[in-house]
Amino acid sequence: MSTAFFDATNNAQLRSCLFEVRETKSSGRGVFALQDIPKGTALIEASEPVAWVIYDEYAKEVCAQCYAYDRGRTWKMRDNAKGIVFCSHDCQVAWLTKSPEDECIAREEIQKLLKKKHKSTDQIIDKNAHRPSVEEIEQYWELAERTAQDIRACRLSLGATKKQRKAMQNAQDAVIEEPYLMWYIFEGLVRARSDVEGWRSLEQLAVNTQPYKELSDLARSTQVYLSLLAVVPKTFLPYVTQVLIRSLEGHSSVNVFGLRSLDERGEIGDAGSECFGYGLWPVASYWNHSCAPNVQKKRTGRMWRFWANNDIAKGQELCISYLGGDERSMEVVDRKAQLKDVWGFDCACSKCLDNN
Ligand SMILES: C[S@@+](CC[C@H](N)C(=O)[O-])C[C@H]1O[C@@H](n2cnc3c(N)ncnc32)[C@H](O)[C@@H]1O
């Protein structure tokens, strides 16, 4: 397999001897073959996500270390205090080995907050809802930052004012409507602290400056910010920042991969696979989508592998499919609508352009 890496000397650009990243006519940057690539050639392995989350309803069924899921079976090895489960002793040990003590404490504090206040909501997306503008996003975050300063002051100084104590109390009492968002943001901040290079590679990815579908999404994110500030150990406070959270959300909006159940062959079947979470793998985030993809992907544990699905000629763009499970067999109109709705773009792949 060719080794793909982020070239630190060249603005963390993704490089490999098989392909390069460059501008396309209509889809931002894309990945292009630098030589003829025979079918079956391994292209990239993406090992660790920068951030990931398992949806609340799958929390007891998906291993926090290797994402193993067995048709809804509940894994026995549980760490209830942290809200995670493991499929094996090895996974539990692997997890604990890489988790510093303050990170474990942070998880337990977050879990306590969510248990106390958890209010599960079925996410109904109102397609007519108003997507917050760049100005509205700034305003919300500016307002949150004022409260954030009070919470920080309350946590870091001995003589906190009444206002600062109140801000802290409110953040501790807040209802977190989307636990998965809190966990996703926390995971990202953990990586921002432990893996500077990984974070830099995230910042090179395509970004959405309006990542919130509705004002309520924006309100939820700022609430997660304030509540994290109120509960994580003090050693974590320097990483709970608006800058890091907004960067994570803006980049995640157009780059995450769904975590789907695998069938007995370890494949994501054409139908019936369940989406139990999502994650962000920067090295795997340069492929554009095609409705006739020439690159195939497969997840094993935390690792994504990509290989050529066809013979690919030098100069051709390498694309994956962003669609999963049942979506793959959709009719063209539904497929395009799905890409527009979930990903926010009008598909400009060669198959769709030919259909036009
Ligand atoms: C994971 S990124 C792919 C890399 C990205 N083009 C870049 O410049 O870094 C996903 C974004 O690429 C663009 N994109 C990917 N596939 C596309 C397609 N078939 N048609 C139009 N835009 C596409 C969309 O803006 C999408 O949100």
The ligand as an SDF file (V2000), in Angstrom:
LIG
                    3D

 27 29  0  0  0  0  0  0  0  0999 V2000
  -15.4240   15.2940    2.7010 C   0  0  0  0  0  0  0  0  0  0  0  0
  -15.3640   16.7760    1.8370 S   0  0  0  0  0  0  0  0  0  0  0  0
  -14.5400   16.2910    0.3680 C   0  0  0  0  0  0  0  0  0  0  0  0
  -13.3130   17.1290    0.0880 C   0  0  0  0  0  0  0  0  0  0  0  0
  -13.6220   18.5630   -0.2130 C   0  0  0  0  0  0  0  0  0  0  0  0
  -14.0900   18.7070   -1.6020 N   0  0  0  0  0  0  0  0  0  0  0  0
  -12.4610   19.5020    0.0400 C   0  0  0  0  0  0  0  0  0  0  0  0
  -12.2960   20.4810   -0.6860 O   0  0  0  0  0  0  0  0  0  0  0  0
  -11.7330   19.2850    1.0260 O   0  0  0  0  0  0  0  0  0  0  0  0
  -17.0590   16.9350    1.3840 C   0  0  0  0  0  0  0  0  0  0  0  0
  -17.4150   18.1720    0.6280 C   0  0  0  0  0  0  0  0  0  0  0  0
  -16.9120   18.1290   -0.7180 O   0  0  0  0  0  0  0  0  0  0  0  0
  -17.8860   18.6090   -1.6550 C   0  0  0  0  0  0  0  0  0  0  0  0
  -18.3230   17.4900   -2.5070 N   0  0  0  0  0  0  0  0  0  0  0  0
  -18.0250   16.1900   -2.3530 C   0  0  0  0  0  0  0  0  0  0  0  0
  -18.5710   15.4420   -3.3110 N   0  0  0  0  0  0  0  0  0  0  0  0
  -19.2640   16.2680   -4.1080 C   0  0  0  0  0  0  0  0  0  0  0  0
  -20.0720   16.0740   -5.2640 C   0  0  0  0  0  0  0  0  0  0  0  0
  -20.2780   14.8830   -5.8140 N   0  0  0  0  0  0  0  0  0  0  0  0
  -20.6560   17.1680   -5.8190 N   0  0  0  0  0  0  0  0  0  0  0  0
  -20.4750   18.4000   -5.3000 C   0  0  0  0  0  0  0  0  0  0  0  0
  -19.7080   18.6510   -4.2010 N   0  0  0  0  0  0  0  0  0  0  0  0
  -19.1100   17.5950   -3.6070 C   0  0  0  0  0  0  0  0  0  0  0  0
  -19.0410   19.1260   -0.8200 C   0  0  0  0  0  0  0  0  0  0  0  0
  -18.8270   20.4930   -0.5940 O   0  0  0  0  0  0  0  0  0  0  0  0
  -18.9060   18.3330    0.4570 C   0  0  0  0  0  0  0  0  0  0  0  0
  -19.4930   18.9910    1.5530 O   0  0  0  0  0  0  0  0  0  0  0  0
  1  2  1  0
  2  3  1  0
  2 10  1  0
  3  4  1  0
  4  5  1  0
  5  6  1  0
  5  7  1  0
  7  8  2  0
  7  9  1  0
 10 11  1  0
 11 12  1  0
 11 26  1  0
 12 13  1  0
 13 14  1  0
 13 24  1  0
 14 15  1  0
 14 23  1  0
 15 16  2  0
 16 17  1  0
 17 18  1  0
 17 23  2  0
 18 19  1  0
 18 20  2  0
 20 21  1  0
 21 22  2  0
 22 23  1  0
 24 25  1  0
 24 26  1  0
 26 27  1  0
M  CHG  2   2   1   9  -1
M  END
$$$$
